């Protein structure tokens, strides 16, 4: 039973690593109209005319529209890490970077994969977002917010810093 539970946790972590790999290649795991799909982060674009001052000719440029971005974040533990020797916890988030555009609606599905009796974990982002989702072992929660501030914001577990961190990257459109 323990081996099966461990295998499920490892499989979930591998799935998230694969999804995050696609995210770093310019693809984002997004859920639209109740169907999950891998799609380029530029799918929600409209074409806006722009006038060239040199020739007074009209050209077309892509302008991103706000989108719904969905991410899945799991807790994980680095195997064989000697916490005593290194002085840090072995706990990590499976998704180290979330990339969105300013104006996007963001949904984070957060899973604490610790077994009963294990550690609490939080998904915390400071100002200006002020998010603090605290979960006990085996719990999960959903965090939703609008990415209305441009910049790079650290998310972290308040119980397992400095190892359990990630970055929310909010870029300007266009």
N, C-alpha and C positions, 0 to 999 in steps of 0.2 A: 504494500500500500504506500509506504514512504517513497519507494522508487518510482511508482507511477505518479505520485504527486510532484516529485522533483522533476520528472520528465515533462509534465505539463507546464511547470514553471519555466523550465529551460526552453521549451518550445515557444512559449509566449514571449520570452525575452528575445529569442532569435527572430521571431516574427517582427517585433518592434525594431530590432537592429536593422533588418532588411528594409522596413518601411522608412526608417530614418535615413538609410543610405539613399533611397530614392529622393528623399527630401533634400539632401545635400547636392543632388545632381539636378536640382531645379524642378523636381516633381514633388507634389504634396499629396498626402493621403487626405482626401476630402470626402465628406458625406453630403450628397445633395439629393433632394427628393427621395429620401429614405433608401438610397442605394449607394453602396460604397464603391469607389472606383479610384484607380490611379489616374491622375490627370495632370497635365502641365499646369503650373501655377498661373499661366497666362490665359486660361480658358475663359475667364470672366472679363473680357476686354471688348470695348466698343471702339469703332474707328471714328476719330474726330478730325475734321479738316483743319489744315494749317496752311497759312498763306506764306509763301516764300517772298521776302522783300526784294530779292534780286530780280526775279522775273515776273512777279505778280501771278505766279502759277499756284494752283491749289494742290497740296500733297495730302496724304492721309497718314496719320500717326496713331498708334495703339495707345489707348488710355485705360488703365485697369479700373474696373468697377469694384466696389466693395463686395466681398465674398464671404461665405460661411466656411471657416476652416476648422476641421476636427482633428484632434490629436489624441493618441493613446499613450499614456505614461505609466510605466510599471516600476515598482521598486525591485531592486536586484542586489545581489551581493557578489563582490569579486571573490572568486574561489581562491583558496590558499593564501589569502592576504594575511600577514601577521600583524594584527592591529596593535599588539603590545610593542613590537619592534619599531613599527612605523609611526605610531602615535596618532593614527587616524582610523576611523571606522571603515569597514569594507563595503558599506552600503552605497549604492549609486542609483540614479535614475537611468532608465533604459533609453531615453530620448534626450540627448544632450543639447539639441538646438531645435527651436520652433521658429520658423520664418513666416511672417505675415506682412500684409500691407496695411498702412494706416487706414482706418475705417472698416477693416474686416471685423466680422463677428467671429469670436474664437470660442470653441468648446473643447475642454480638456477632460477626457475620461481618465481619472486617476485611480490606480489599483495598488493597494498595499498587499503584497503577496506573502507577507510573514504568516507563519502558522500561528494558531492560537497559542497565547503565552509569549509571542514574539514582540518585536519592537513596534511602537507607534511611528508613523511617518507623516510629514506634512508636505503640502505643495504650497509654498509661500513666495509671494512677490511683494516687495515693498512699494513705496510711493512711486508713481501716482496711481498704481492699480490697487494696492492694498488688498491682496488676496491671501487668505490663510485657511486652507482646507486641511484639517487634521483628522487622520484616520487611524483606527485601531487595527490590530492584526486581522487579516482576511476581509477588511472592508474596502469599499470603493465609493467614489463620489464623482460628481460632475461639476465642473467649474465653467461658467460662461461669462464672457466680458467682451466689450468692444475695444479693439486696439486703436485707441484715439490719441495716443502719445507716441511720437517717433523716437526711436533710440534702441539701445540694447539694455535689457533689464534681466537681472539674474533671478532665476527661481531656485529655491533651495528647500531642503528639509531642515527645519529648525532644531531637530534632534541630532542630526548627523552632518553638520558642517565640519570641515570644509570640503569633504569628498562628495557629498550628495548635492550637486548643483547642476544647473543648466542655464541656457540663455534663450530669452524671448527676443527675437530681432524684429522690430517694427520699422519697415522702410516706407519712405514716401512713395506715393503712386507715380509711376512713369519713369 
